[in-house]
Every structure is written in structure tokens, then in C-alpha cells.
Amino acid sequence: MTTRINFNIDKKLKAAAIKKAKKIGLPLSTVLNQATRAFVEEDMQIGFFSHALVDDIGLARDDIRHGRMLSHDDLVKELRSADN
């Protein structure tokens, strides 16, 4: 079963995407379906959100939730004491 998605896109970008898809023999809908599938399977990066960055953010949130974070001042104190 399929469903329809409507979204706004710049006209020039849409035209360029259609042209490129046609050049490789595919309709734009196939390209968008594959891109969506790759995004869901975490096989595609969007902007600066790489898979590693998303993982790091999740780990940081878990540390905050469990009280495993140091304030800046405490971190500086701990680093200075490690040097001595």
C-alpha cells in the first residue's frame, strides 16, 4: 500500500531533480522513495547530522539523565588534578 506525500520545494530544485532522475532513467518518485528508505535505514546523512553525531547526542543525553556530567569548573579541576 502506498500513500501520497505533499511538500513544498523550490521550482528550480524540482526541475533539476526531475532532469537528473530522467537522465538515469528513473521517475523522481523512485528517487524520493529510495532517499526516504535510506534515511529510515540510517544510510543517508542530512546536513550536519551524521550517524555518529546522532549517536553522540544520544549518549550525551543519557549521561545527563543519569547525572554523569561535570560542570565546566569541575572538569577543569579534574583535568588539573590529573596533570599533577
C-alpha positions as CSV (number, residue, x, y, z in Angstrom):
1,M,0.0,0.0,0.0
2,T,1.3,3.5,-0.8
3,T,0.4,6.9,0.4
4,R,0.8,10.4,-1.0
5,I,3.2,13.0,0.5
6,N,2.8,16.7,-0.4
7,F,5.6,19.1,0.4
8,N,6.9,22.4,-0.9
9,I,10.1,22.6,-2.9
10,D,11.9,25.3,-4.9
11,K,10.8,25.1,-8.5
12,K,14.3,25.2,-9.9
13,L,15.4,22.4,-7.5
14,K,12.4,20.3,-8.5
15,A,13.2,20.8,-12.2
16,A,16.8,19.9,-11.7
17,A,15.9,16.8,-9.7
18,I,13.4,15.6,-12.4
19,K,16.0,16.3,-15.1
20,K,18.7,14.3,-13.2
21,A,16.3,11.4,-12.5
22,K,15.3,11.2,-16.1
23,K,18.9,11.2,-17.2
24,I,19.4,8.0,-15.2
25,G,16.1,6.6,-16.4
26,L,14.0,6.9,-13.2
27,P,11.0,8.9,-12.3
28,L,11.5,11.3,-9.5
29,S,9.1,9.4,-7.2
30,T,11.5,6.4,-7.3
31,V,14.4,8.6,-6.3
32,L,12.4,10.1,-3.5
33,N,11.3,6.6,-2.3
34,Q,14.9,5.4,-2.3
35,A,16.0,8.5,-0.4
36,T,13.3,8.0,2.2
37,R,14.2,4.4,2.6
38,A,17.9,5.3,3.0
39,F,17.0,7.9,5.6
40,V,14.9,5.5,7.6
41,E,17.6,2.8,7.5
42,E,20.2,5.5,8.6
43,D,22.1,5.0,5.4
44,M,21.9,8.7,4.5
45,Q,23.2,11.8,6.1
46,I,21.2,15.0,6.2
47,G,23.1,18.2,6.6
48,F,25.5,18.0,9.5
49,F,23.6,15.2,11.2
50,S,25.8,12.3,10.6
51,H,25.1,8.9,12.1
52,A,28.0,9.3,14.5
53,L,26.8,12.7,15.6
54,V,23.3,11.4,16.3
55,D,24.8,8.6,18.4
56,D,27.0,11.1,20.3
57,I,24.0,13.2,21.1
58,G,22.1,10.2,22.4
59,L,25.0,9.2,24.6
60,A,25.2,12.8,25.9
61,R,21.5,12.8,26.7
62,D,21.9,9.5,28.6
63,D,24.8,10.9,30.6
64,I,22.8,14.0,31.5
65,R,19.8,11.8,32.5
66,H,22.0,9.7,34.8
67,G,23.9,12.5,36.3
68,R,27.2,11.6,34.7
69,M,28.0,15.2,33.6
70,L,30.6,17.6,35.1
71,S,30.3,21.3,35.1
72,H,32.9,23.2,33.3
73,D,34.6,24.3,36.6
74,D,34.6,20.7,37.9
75,L,36.0,19.4,34.6
76,V,38.9,22.0,34.7
77,K,39.6,21.0,38.4
78,E,39.6,17.3,37.5
79,L,41.9,17.9,34.5
80,R,44.3,19.9,36.5
81,S,44.5,17.3,39.3
82,A,45.2,14.6,36.7
83,D,48.2,16.6,35.4
84,N,49.7,16.6,38.9
